[in-house]
């Protein structure tokens, strides 16, 4: 296994919120804060539909972005999903898109 450098993410909350969070994690069976935050990070980075619906709702409720930016962002996400479906690309294909292009177009 190769040595992988890891980055630490941290932020501060009041002790009561932290205590409530830990209790909720235990109740929901997450086991650790790290596991929970990795799940959130993965959902966000992969643009999971359910997770992004929550993020969109949060942004609207807390006025994180203007209406137009939220609308454009949602529209772009939906357009991207439609294109992926039309092309039949898997997540792995998207990750390796340049390798696929190189295989298909040898003269490049």
C-alpha positions in Angstrom: 0.0 0.0 0.0 1.4 3.4 -1.0 1.8 6.2 1.5 -1.1 8.5 1.2 -1.1 12.0 2.8 -4.3 12.8 4.5 -5.8 16.2 5.2 -7.6 17.0 8.4 -10.9 18.9 8.3 -12.1 20.6 11.4 -14.4 23.2 12.7 -15.8 24.4 16.0 -19.3 24.0 17.5 -20.6 24.7 21.0 -20.3 21.8 23.4 -24.1 21.2 23.6 -24.3 20.8 19.8 -21.3 18.4 19.8 -22.9 16.3 22.6 -26.2 16.2 20.7 -24.4 15.2 17.5 -22.5 12.4 19.2 -25.7 11.0 20.7 -27.5 11.2 17.4 -24.6 9.5 15.6 -24.7 6.7 18.2 -28.5 6.4 17.9 -28.2 6.2 14.1 -25.4 3.6 14.2 -22.7 5.7 12.5 -20.0 4.6 15.0 -17.8 7.7 14.5 -17.9 11.3 13.5 -15.3 10.5 10.8 -17.6 7.9 9.2 -20.5 10.4 9.1 -18.5 13.2 7.6 -16.9 10.9 5.0 -20.4 9.8 4.0 -21.5 13.5 3.7 -18.3 14.4 1.7 -18.8 11.4 -0.6 -22.5 12.4 -1.2 -21.5 15.9 -2.0 -18.6 15.1 -4.3 -20.6 12.5 -6.2 -23.6 14.9 -6.5 -25.9 12.2 -5.0 -29.4 13.3 -5.9 -30.9 12.9 -2.4 -27.9 14.7 -0.8 -28.0 17.5 -3.3 -31.7 17.9 -2.7 -30.9 18.6 0.9 -28.1 20.9 0.0 -30.3 22.8 -2.4 -33.0 23.1 0.3 -30.4 24.3 2.9 -29.0 26.9 0.5 -32.5 28.2 -0.2 -33.6 28.3 3.4 -30.3 30.0 4.5 -30.0 32.2 1.5 -26.5 30.8 0.7 -26.7 31.7 -3.0 -29.0 33.9 -5.1 -32.0 32.3 -6.7 -30.5 32.5 -10.1 -27.2 30.8 -9.1 -29.2 28.0 -7.3 -31.4 27.6 -10.4 -28.5 27.5 -12.8 -26.6 25.0 -10.6 -29.6 22.7 -10.4 -30.2 23.0 -14.2 -26.5 22.2 -14.9 -26.6 19.1 -12.6 -29.7 17.8 -14.3 -28.3 18.4 -17.8 -25.1 16.6 -16.8 -27.1 13.6 -15.6 -29.1 13.5 -18.8 -25.9 13.6 -20.9 -24.4 10.8 -18.9 -27.5 8.7 -19.4 -27.6 9.4 -23.2 -23.9 8.5 -23.6 -24.2 5.5 -21.3 -21.2 6.5 -19.3 -20.4 5.0 -15.9 -18.7 6.9 -13.1 -15.5 4.9 -13.9 -15.8 5.8 -17.6 -16.0 9.5 -16.6 -13.0 9.2 -14.4 -11.0 7.6 -17.3 -12.5 9.7 -20.1 -9.1 10.7 -21.5 -7.9 7.1 -21.6 -11.0 6.1 -23.4 -10.6 8.9 -25.9 -7.0 7.9 -26.5 -8.0 4.3 -27.2 -10.7 5.4 -29.6 -8.6 8.1 -31.4 -5.1 6.6 -31.7 -4.0 9.4 -34.0 -4.2 11.9 -31.2 
